[in-house]
Amino acid sequence: MCYPRRCARLGRKPLIDATARFGRRRGGGASSEAMDADQRRLFEETIAEDEASLRAQLEQLRLQAAADDAGKAKPKEAPHKPRRQALPEHMRRVEHRHEPDTTDCQEPGCGRPMTRIGEDMSERLDIVPAEFFVHRTSTANGPAAAARSSGMRPPSRS
């Protein structure tokens, strides 16, 4: 085996040198992995038996699945469940409302009042030492009713 300092002097890499020596000692290589005729025949017989067994199992499972499908209708999937449970209703809520500065349409030349079409609501659990409460944040969103009726589009967010 070649140690790092000696290998550096000789210009060799230690791992490559050790691997080459190990391979020569063991007598490994492609010729030692070759199969003779009896091994090949036994291998092919084993493969054929395994394949026949798997085909029989597959056919049995197909017949069983067909019988199960014929006997009952497929159940509908359950509706999407939220990943987290709702925060308890008995906890105190602190509301933060984010409203626009003006409720008039910001399109030049419009100025008609906007109509609220919904809001986004989020809640997060917060703690004051020895007191739990919920922060509730709502954000108003919606274009002006006049802009919708006149075919004008609300300004896009950039």
URDAJO-V800107 format. One record per helix or strand. SS is the DSSP state (2 for helix, 1 for strand). FROM is the first residue (numbers start at 1). LEN is the number of residues. Records with the same first field share a line. If there is no record, write none. Layout:
SS=FROM-LEN ; FROM-LEN
This chain:
2=4-7 ; 14-13 ; 30-4 ; 37-35 ; 145-6
1=92-7 ; 104-1 ; 113-2 ; 118-11 ; 131-11 ; 144-1
